[in-house]
């Protein structure tokens, strides 16, 4: 049941920012209403985005810092209650997955063509054969602040549909399957609870993990600024120093990746360095261009600083969703399994 939206303070009554008291001017300092409380703030004091499903908003809305913090606190309380009541299916054990037969899975490459070569495809049907091949497993953990679309990205890739309602996640695992350079992989995608600077990475986030996907929203500046904190937490959990992560030599093999030749805007496919962890930086909600507060150039600059690949995507439109997980497998195999990587010569021409 929806709630009544707050009464907005009329523009004529708003002479200064409610929080910082900056005087509003016609050209320099604009007025912005917080969609949660209705008060008027300046640009910097409403540089936050939150989901407000109780007001029947379907997309993240501009809110003030106070409301943003209150919403985040309430989400955390909801998560804690779910933990204490065991009301959410949390899979903390490392159980094996039984992915559906490959015939039920569409190709992992939205641009794949059955008549042309492809790096990524769905493994062929086993035709009822009881002797299934032993697929290699790759565990991919998706991390990010609250309400940046971690679940939407994971569900869009694994289950092929978009979830447009926000429900705080505790922890959920999704199976997927992909073929890369003639080899089949079972992907174990771990969708995690929203992180903040005080959150602790759970042991099952780090044990047996092959790649981390760090997600921010291009319409939420605070989530972008959280990336460095999350990146440091990952490095600390993996016992890697930031200097080791950013200054290790990079392999000169990134051009082998098929996505390097397609020129998709918002995608940086530089392969990470030789450190012990693979990280992909992802900017979600690129379809909300009018509300964007983090530019593509800022995302690319941060990726260069952290030594990781960068991809902009939209879970809503399915833009670049497959590329995230294809790049994760590619970068891991390139760095840690180069012998197998070179067993099959990549095609010189790729049909997209």
N, C-alpha and C positions, 0 to 999 in steps of 0.2 A: 504494500500500500504506500503510495507516494505521500510526501509531506508538502505542506504549503511552502512555496519558495519565499525567502525572506524579502521584506520590504527594502527596496533600494533607496538609499539616501539620495534625494534629488541633487542633480548637478549644481543647481543654483545655491544650494546650502553648503556645498563642499568647497571650502576655501583653501584647505591644506590637507596633506596626507594624515590619515588617522593615526598612523604609527610613528612616522619620523617628523611630522609637522612641517614638511617642505611645502612652501607655497606653490599653488598651481598657477601656471601661466598658459597663455593661449598656444604658444609654439613649442616651448622647451619642456615643460613638465606636464604630462598628460594625466588625466583622471582615469582610474580603472576601478570598477566595482568588483568586490569579492563576491563570487557567486554563492558562497556559503553563508556569510553574515550580512551582506548587502552594504557594508561600509565602503568608503572611497579611499583609495590608496594611490601612491605614485607607482611608476614602472617597477623600480627595484623592490618595493615592498609587496608587490603582487607577482613576483617572478616565480610562482609556484603553480603546479598543476595537480589536481586531485579529482578522482572519480566521485560523483555525487549522485548515485543511483536513487537516493530517496527523493530527489527533486526531478527525477525522470530525465536526467541528462544521460546521453549515450556515449559521450566522449569526455575526456579530461577537461576540466574547467579551471579558469584562472581563479586562484584563491589567495588570501593573505597568508603571511607566515604563521600567525596564531592559529587560524583554522586548519592550515596544512598540518601543523604539529598535533592539534587535537584529533584530527582524522587518523593520523599515523598512530597515535596512542591508542585510540579505540580499536584499530585494526590489530595492534599487538595484544590488547586485552582479549579480543575475540580468538586470536590464535592460542593464547595461553589457556583460555577456557576449553578450547577444542582439545588441547593436549591433555588437560587434567581429566576431561570427561571421556577421552578416547572416542570422540564422536566423529573423527575424521580418519579415513583409511590411510594411515601413515606406514610406509614400507621402509623401515629402518634396517631390515635385514638385507643381505646380499643375495636374495633368492634368484634363481635362474629364470629367464623369460622363455616362453614358448610363443614366438611370434606367429602370426597367422601365415597360412601358406602363401607363397609368393604370388600365386595367381590372383589373390585378392588385393594385392598392393599395386597401385599405379606406379609408373616410372618415377624415380626420385628426381629426374631432371625434367622440368616442365618444357624444355626446348628439345628434348630427345627426339630422334628420328630413327625409325626402325631400319631405314635404308642407308643410314650413314653411321660412321663410327661414333662412339660415345664413351667417355670415361665412366659415367654413372648410369646405372640402369637397375631395374628390379631383377633379382636373381631368377633364372628360369624355373618353371614348375618342376617339382620332383616326380610328377606323374604317378603318385601313389606309391612310390618306392619307399619301403620301410627303412632303408639304410640312408639316412640323411647325412650330408656332409657336415663336418665340424666347422662351422663358420667362426671366424675370428670375432671377438667381441670388443667393442669400443664404448667406454663409458664417458658420456658427455654431461657435465653439470652446468646448469643455467643459473647464473647469479645476477642480482641487480636489486635496486631499491624497490619499494612497494609500488604497485600500479604502473609499472613500465611496460607490461605486456609479456612477461616471461611465460606465463601459462598459455597465452594466446599464440605465441610463436611455437611453443612445443606442440600444442594441440593441432595447430594448423599443419605442421609438418607430419606428425605421427598419425593423426586421425582425419586430415584433409578437410577440416571445416573451421570456421571462425567463431570464437566465443565472444560475444559483445557485452556480456555482463561481468562485473568485477566481483569475484569471490576470493577472499584472501586464501592463499595456498599455505598448507603446512609443509607437505612434501609429497610428491607424486612421481611415480616412475612410468615411463612410456616406452614400449618397444618399437623399433623400426628396423628396416633392413635395407641395405644398399649394396650395390656392386661397384667396386672401384678398381679399374685397370684389370678386369677379369677375375677379381677376387671378391667373394661375398663377405659382408660384415653384418653382424647383429649389433645394432646400436641400442644402448641402454641410456635413455634420456632422463635425467633427474631434474625435475622442476622443483625449485626450492622456495622457501618463504622469503619475503622481502627482507633485505638487509639494511642496516644502518651502521653508523660508526661504532656502536656499542655491541653489535651482534658478534657472535662467535661462530666460526665455521664448524659445523658438526663433523665428527670423525668420518661419517659415511659420505661426506662431501669430498673428501680427499683420498680415501682408501680406494685404490684401483682405478682412479680417474685418469683418463687419457687427454681430456681437453676441457677447458673452462670457457664458457660463453658469457661474457660480461655485457649485460644489457642496460642501456639507458634510453630514456624517451627524449626525442628531439624537441618536445614541447614542455619539458620539465628540466630546467637548468640545474636544480638541486640534484637530480638523479645523475646528471652528467658529472657533476663535481664529486659525486660519491665513487666514481669509477676508480680514481687513484687509491682511495681507501680500500676498496674491494681487491684491487690489484695487489696492494701490499699484503693484505690478509692471505691471498692465495700464495704469494711468494713465501711468506712466513710459514704457512702450513706445509709448504713443500720444501722448506729449508733452503730457499734460494735468496740471495741478496739482490736488491734492485740493480746494483752495478753489474752483477753477473747476468741479469736478465737483459739489460739494455745495451751492454757493450760487447757481448759475445759475438763472434763473426757470424755473418748470415750466409747461408748457402746460395750460390748463384744459379738456382734452379727454378725460381718462381715463374719463369716464362713457360715452363712445362704445363702449368695449370691452365686448363681451357678457358677459364673466365678471364684470363689476362688479354685475350684477343677480342673480347666482345664489347669492350668499352662501356659497360653499364655504369651510368652515373651513380655516385654514392657508394662505390665499391673500391676498396683498396686491397689488393691481393698480395701485398708484400709478405713473403713467408717469414715467420718468426725466426729468431736466432737459435743458436745451438743449446740453449739452456734446457732444463729438464722438464719443462711444462709448456704445453701448447695453449695459447689464449687467443680467443677471437673477440674483438670489440664490436658490438652491434648497437646501432642507433635505430630504435623502433619508432613507428608512427610517422614515417616520412610522408604519408598521404595527407597529414594535417599541416600542409605547407603554410597556411595563413596563420597558424598558431606557433610556428617554429620559433624557438629561441636558442637553439644550438645549430650552428651552420655545419654543412658538410666539411668545410675546410677545418673547423675546430676539431671535428671527429678524427679527420686524417692526421692532424698535427698531434693529437693525443696518442693515436696509435703509433706514430713514429717515435714519440717520446717513450712509450712503454714497450716498444719492440714487438708489436703484434699486428695481425691483420684487422682491417676495418671494413664493415659492411653496413650500409643503411638498408632498412627493410620496412615492410608494412605487413603485419599479420592480417590486417583487414583485407588488403587487396592481393595478398600472397606474393608481393614483390620481393624477390631475393631470399625468400624463406629457405628454399632448398639449398641455395648457395652457402648459407651459414654452415650447414652440417656437411656438405660436400667439401667445403674448405677445411673444416675441422679434420675430416678423415685424410684429406690430401696433405695437410701440413704435418700431421702426426706420422703418416707413412713416409713422407719425404725426409723427416728428421731422424726417425728412429728405426726405419726399416728400408734404408736406401738400397740394399742389395736386392730385395724383392721389388722395390720401386723400379729398378732398371732392368728387370728381367723381361719386361714387355716394353718394346719401343713405342712411345706415344705416337699417335697418328700425326702426319705433317699437315693434314687438312681436317678441320673439325666442322661438321655441318650443324649449324645452330638455327 
